[in-house]
Amino acid sequence: MARRPSAPLRQRPRDEKTAVIPPPPTNWPGLDGNAVGCREKLKVLTENYQEVAQVLQDAFEDAILMGVDEAALRQILQDVVAGLVSPKRAR
């Protein structure tokens, strides 16, 4: 699938039937329990969050429009996140 240019996430009205991707966290917890405070790190974390959210939204919409079951797709995407490998874990 071709990567689409980054764009701000579309804002949708909030009701019981419409999920809305939450904005990036204002505090990113560090390993020491304190919030990450470096402005550059916060900028990168926010940009990464926005990019990942947009890619997931695009992939989700594509799959639904191609006839994939929504509940199954949500589980598949959760499995992808659960399978992410930490760069701190020994390979």
C-alpha positions as CSV (number, residue, x, y, z in Angstrom):
1,M,0.0,0.0,0.0
2,A,1.4,3.4,-0.9
3,R,2.0,5.7,2.0
4,R,-0.2,8.7,2.1
5,P,1.2,12.1,3.0
6,S,0.9,13.0,6.7
7,A,-2.2,15.1,7.4
8,P,-3.9,16.1,10.6
9,L,-6.2,13.5,11.9
10,R,-9.8,14.1,10.9
11,Q,-11.9,15.1,13.8
12,R,-15.2,13.3,14.1
13,P,-18.2,14.1,16.3
14,R,-18.1,12.1,19.5
15,D,-21.1,9.9,20.2
16,E,-21.7,6.4,21.4
17,K,-21.3,4.9,17.9
18,T,-18.3,7.0,16.7
19,A,-14.8,6.3,18.1
20,V,-12.4,9.2,18.0
21,I,-8.6,8.7,18.2
22,P,-7.6,10.6,21.3
23,P,-4.9,13.3,21.0
24,P,-1.4,12.5,22.0
25,P,-0.7,12.3,25.7
26,T,0.4,15.5,27.3
27,N,2.7,13.5,29.6
28,W,4.8,10.6,28.4
29,P,5.9,8.5,31.4
30,G,9.7,7.9,31.6
31,L,11.4,4.9,33.0
32,D,12.0,6.7,36.3
33,G,8.3,7.4,36.7
34,N,8.7,11.1,35.9
35,A,7.3,12.6,32.7
36,V,9.7,13.0,29.7
37,G,10.6,16.7,29.7
38,C,12.9,17.3,26.8
39,R,11.1,19.4,24.2
40,E,12.7,17.7,21.3
41,K,11.7,14.3,22.6
42,L,8.2,15.4,23.2
43,K,8.0,16.8,19.7
44,V,9.2,13.5,18.2
45,L,6.8,11.5,20.4
46,T,3.9,13.6,19.3
47,E,4.8,13.5,15.6
48,N,5.2,9.7,15.8
49,Y,1.9,9.3,17.6
50,Q,0.1,11.4,15.0
51,E,1.7,9.5,12.1
52,V,0.9,6.1,13.6
53,A,-2.7,7.1,14.3
54,Q,-3.2,8.4,10.7
55,V,-1.7,5.2,9.2
56,L,-3.8,3.0,11.4
57,Q,-6.9,5.0,10.5
58,D,-6.2,4.8,6.8
59,A,-5.5,1.1,7.0
60,F,-8.7,0.6,9.1
61,E,-10.8,2.4,6.6
62,D,-9.3,0.6,3.6
63,A,-9.9,-2.8,5.2
64,I,-13.5,-2.0,6.2
65,L,-14.3,-0.7,2.7
66,M,-12.8,-4.0,1.3
67,G,-15.2,-6.0,3.4
68,V,-13.1,-7.0,6.4
69,D,-15.0,-7.6,9.6
70,E,-14.5,-4.6,11.9
71,A,-14.2,-6.6,15.2
72,A,-11.7,-9.0,13.6
73,L,-9.7,-6.1,12.2
74,R,-9.5,-4.4,15.6
75,Q,-8.2,-7.7,17.1
76,I,-5.7,-8.0,14.3
77,L,-4.4,-4.5,14.9
78,Q,-4.2,-5.2,18.7
79,D,-2.2,-8.3,17.9
80,V,0.2,-6.2,15.8
81,V,0.8,-3.8,18.8
82,A,1.2,-6.7,21.2
83,G,3.9,-8.2,18.9
84,L,6.1,-5.1,18.7
85,V,9.6,-5.9,19.8
86,S,11.3,-3.5,22.2
87,P,14.7,-2.2,21.1
88,K,15.8,-2.8,24.7
89,R,15.0,-6.5,24.6
90,A,17.9,-8.7,23.7
91,R,17.6,-10.2,20.2
